[in-house]
Amino acid sequence: MITRSIGGVSTLDGLIADLPDGMVVTDPAITDGYRQDRALDPAAGKPLAVVRPLTTEHVQTIMRWASAHRVPVVPRGAGSGLSGGATAIDEGIVLSTEKMRDITVDPVTRTAVCQPGLFNAEVKKAVAQHNLWYPPDPSSFEICSIGGNIATNAGGLCCVKYGVTTDYVMGLQIVLADGTAVRVGGPRLKDVAGLSLTKLFVGSEGTLGIVTEITLRLLPKQHRSSTVVANFATVEAATEAVLGVACQMRPSMLEFMDAVAINAVEDKLKMGLDRDAAAMLLAASDERGRSAAEDAEMIAGVFAEKGATDVFSTDDPDEGEAFVAARRFAIPAVEAKGTLLLEDVGVPLPRIGDLVGGVARIAADRDVMISLIAHAGDGNTHPLIVYDPSDAAMAERADRAFGEIMDLAIGLGGTITGEHGVGRLKRPWLANQIGPEAMELNRRIKAALDPENILNPGAAI
Ligand SMILES: Cc1cc2nc3c(=O)[nH]c(=O)nc-3n(C[C@H](O)[C@H](O)[C@H](O)COP(=O)(O)OP(=O)(O)OC[C@H]3O[C@@H](n4cnc5c(N)ncnc54)[C@H](O)[C@@H]3O)c2cc1C
């Protein structure tokens, strides 16, 4: 029998013996790289080990061992998360899915069955070989895993028309805290047997089980897009233009960048963005044939009517993609200006102007730089609070602004997170949003599935 010795590798002897050679890594030179995700939580712990399984059976072995010894397990995909959901815990292990990379595609049912460690971009590429399309497209699609996308219910740029990750998950294989492997859902186009457990696991941030296999719904290849880019002299005009488009049509993209983001991207990419604009909107239509161009004309008309200072339309996919790439690059570009506290607040669409205006007021009151980018058509904004951690007073003001922005969103009937997840960083605000009854329901479900609280403790719920 294995006994737990705090901080000692001896704790792991049984696990090492039960798994293939080299699967359990304890070398701090390697494990240190698994302590944080992109939220860079300074409170990250030092894990006993990083374990990199290949199969569901390996994950079961890990969870049986963890459950027997009550060792916390932090599931990890690619570590691109922005809420501290994959932050390591002292005396815990990190279970990294990075080596679980199989995928098979069935063009007849238009489904793919894959392991969780593939990058989103790799899933897109594999299904494109069959003329199929996996729509959800987080800006991080080249550096995030599909398992992480399932665990956070990731969004992205095309979600305004095509929905988010959960809309494409037909089934999952999950390993529970006690090592039981369970299948929920599957490649059936209609299936209402039992409770909707697939939906329960999507977005559960590694707190209810480890996702080891995913059945994805695919669409036929996307049509060629027409893209419209417009600059505005005020953010109010830009948010009014978002509402103007939303009430007339369903674009395949409707994104927002403020002046700080425009300038930060232009500093790096030098593609001729308007440095004097207060805001830029980027919209697209991917309707079939002439309809895309007609939609683009309608969008351009709304932008002009709402006061755009200039409007540019193109049906050249490369030109359109250059603007999309600029929008995707906004977070790394603003990050070059300082350390980021990254928000993910969302509101019902009619309140987007109030949210954007409120964030600007908080920036002024707290005297911190806050850049704002948004999946505007979803009402989902990313205020990026930029600060210098070596300036204690500024760090304190940034911290306060972080909380105030979530309070603002809740007050507007919105959410503290539209797509990145609660993780560890936003957990103190969760109860304020969902209320005590829903909070209690969350806790009861967690306790039923993970009574020892070993799956990602401290995250999400
Ligand atoms: C520049 C940049 C842009 C981004 N843009 C977007 C965007 O547009 N939309 C968006 O939604 N997100 C975005 N993100 C955030 C991030 O990429 C997503 O949250 C992504 O889904 C995380 O995937 P990951 O593989 O990196 O997961 P990780 O960061 O490794 O983990 C995220 C969470 O999932 C859990 N988890 C991971 N794998 C599993 C599994 N197999 N089973 C159970 N739990 C698991 C972890 O415990 C953790 O709670 C962005 C990030 C960056 C750095």
The ligand as an SDF file (V2000), in Angstrom:
LIG
                    3D

 53 58  0  0  0  0  0  0  0  0999 V2000
   -4.6090   34.9760  -27.2540 C   0  0  0  0  0  0  0  0  0  0  0  0
   -5.7710   34.1850  -26.7230 C   0  0  0  0  0  0  0  0  0  0  0  0
   -7.0140   34.3320  -27.3170 C   0  0  0  0  0  0  0  0  0  0  0  0
   -8.1160   33.6080  -26.8340 C   0  0  0  0  0  0  0  0  0  0  0  0
   -9.3120   33.7250  -27.4700 N   0  0  0  0  0  0  0  0  0  0  0  0
  -10.3820   32.9810  -27.0560 C   0  0  0  0  0  0  0  0  0  0  0  0
  -11.6420   33.0740  -27.7390 C   0  0  0  0  0  0  0  0  0  0  0  0
  -11.7960   33.7900  -28.7310 O   0  0  0  0  0  0  0  0  0  0  0  0
  -12.6610   32.3200  -27.2590 N   0  0  0  0  0  0  0  0  0  0  0  0
  -12.5180   31.4850  -26.1730 C   0  0  0  0  0  0  0  0  0  0  0  0
  -13.4790   30.8140  -25.7830 O   0  0  0  0  0  0  0  0  0  0  0  0
  -11.3370   31.3960  -25.5250 N   0  0  0  0  0  0  0  0  0  0  0  0
  -10.2670   32.1080  -25.9320 C   0  0  0  0  0  0  0  0  0  0  0  0
   -9.0630   32.0070  -25.2660 N   0  0  0  0  0  0  0  0  0  0  0  0
   -8.9760   31.2060  -24.0360 C   0  0  0  0  0  0  0  0  0  0  0  0
   -8.5450   29.7280  -24.2070 C   0  0  0  0  0  0  0  0  0  0  0  0
   -7.7900   29.5280  -25.3950 O   0  0  0  0  0  0  0  0  0  0  0  0
   -9.7840   28.8140  -24.1820 C   0  0  0  0  0  0  0  0  0  0  0  0
  -10.3850   28.8930  -22.8880 O   0  0  0  0  0  0  0  0  0  0  0  0
   -9.4940   27.3420  -24.4960 C   0  0  0  0  0  0  0  0  0  0  0  0
  -10.7230   26.6460  -24.6020 O   0  0  0  0  0  0  0  0  0  0  0  0
   -8.6080   26.6510  -23.4670 C   0  0  0  0  0  0  0  0  0  0  0  0
   -8.1330   25.4370  -24.0450 O   0  0  0  0  0  0  0  0  0  0  0  0
   -6.7770   24.7690  -23.4780 P   0  0  0  0  0  0  0  0  0  0  0  0
   -6.5810   23.4820  -24.1870 O   0  0  0  0  0  0  0  0  0  0  0  0
   -5.6500   25.7150  -23.5660 O   0  0  0  0  0  0  0  0  0  0  0  0
   -7.2200   24.4880  -21.9820 O   0  0  0  0  0  0  0  0  0  0  0  0
   -6.4370   24.7070  -20.6140 P   0  0  0  0  0  0  0  0  0  0  0  0
   -6.0710   26.1340  -20.4310 O   0  0  0  0  0  0  0  0  0  0  0  0
   -5.3550   23.7100  -20.5030 O   0  0  0  0  0  0  0  0  0  0  0  0
   -7.6070   24.3300  -19.5850 O   0  0  0  0  0  0  0  0  0  0  0  0
   -8.7860   25.0930  -19.5260 C   0  0  0  0  0  0  0  0  0  0  0  0
   -9.7700   24.4260  -18.5580 C   0  0  0  0  0  0  0  0  0  0  0  0
  -10.2020   23.1930  -19.0940 O   0  0  0  0  0  0  0  0  0  0  0  0
   -9.9110   22.1050  -18.2190 C   0  0  0  0  0  0  0  0  0  0  0  0
   -9.5690   20.9800  -19.1010 N   0  0  0  0  0  0  0  0  0  0  0  0
   -8.6870   20.9750  -20.1280 C   0  0  0  0  0  0  0  0  0  0  0  0
   -8.7120   19.7910  -20.7590 N   0  0  0  0  0  0  0  0  0  0  0  0
   -9.6360   19.0200  -20.1200 C   0  0  0  0  0  0  0  0  0  0  0  0
  -10.1320   17.6980  -20.3010 C   0  0  0  0  0  0  0  0  0  0  0  0
   -9.6900   16.8940  -21.2680 N   0  0  0  0  0  0  0  0  0  0  0  0
  -11.0870   17.2450  -19.4480 N   0  0  0  0  0  0  0  0  0  0  0  0
  -11.5560   18.0250  -18.4560 C   0  0  0  0  0  0  0  0  0  0  0  0
  -11.1310   19.2860  -18.2410 N   0  0  0  0  0  0  0  0  0  0  0  0
  -10.1830   19.7740  -19.0660 C   0  0  0  0  0  0  0  0  0  0  0  0
   -8.7970   22.6240  -17.3310 C   0  0  0  0  0  0  0  0  0  0  0  0
   -8.7950   21.9850  -16.0710 O   0  0  0  0  0  0  0  0  0  0  0  0
   -9.1730   24.0920  -17.2050 C   0  0  0  0  0  0  0  0  0  0  0  0
  -10.1740   24.2490  -16.2230 O   0  0  0  0  0  0  0  0  0  0  0  0
   -7.9520   32.7240  -25.7150 C   0  0  0  0  0  0  0  0  0  0  0  0
   -6.6870   32.5780  -25.1370 C   0  0  0  0  0  0  0  0  0  0  0  0
   -5.6150   33.2840  -25.6180 C   0  0  0  0  0  0  0  0  0  0  0  0
   -4.2550   33.0780  -24.9730 C   0  0  0  0  0  0  0  0  0  0  0  0
  1  2  1  0
  2  3  1  0
  2 52  2  0
  3  4  2  0
  4  5  1  0
  4 50  1  0
  5  6  2  0
  6  7  1  0
  6 13  1  0
  7  8  2  0
  7  9  1  0
  9 10  1  0
 10 11  2  0
 10 12  1  0
 12 13  2  0
 13 14  1  0
 14 15  1  0
 14 50  1  0
 15 16  1  0
 16 17  1  0
 16 18  1  0
 18 19  1  0
 18 20  1  0
 20 21  1  0
 20 22  1  0
 22 23  1  0
 23 24  1  0
 24 25  2  0
 24 26  1  0
 24 27  1  0
 27 28  1  0
 28 29  2  0
 28 30  1  0
 28 31  1  0
 31 32  1  0
 32 33  1  0
 33 34  1  0
 33 48  1  0
 34 35  1  0
 35 36  1  0
 35 46  1  0
 36 37  1  0
 36 45  1  0
 37 38  2  0
 38 39  1  0
 39 40  1  0
 39 45  2  0
 40 41  1  0
 40 42  2  0
 42 43  1  0
 43 44  2  0
 44 45  1  0
 46 47  1  0
 46 48  1  0
 48 49  1  0
 50 51  2  0
 51 52  1  0
 52 53  1  0
M  END
$$$$
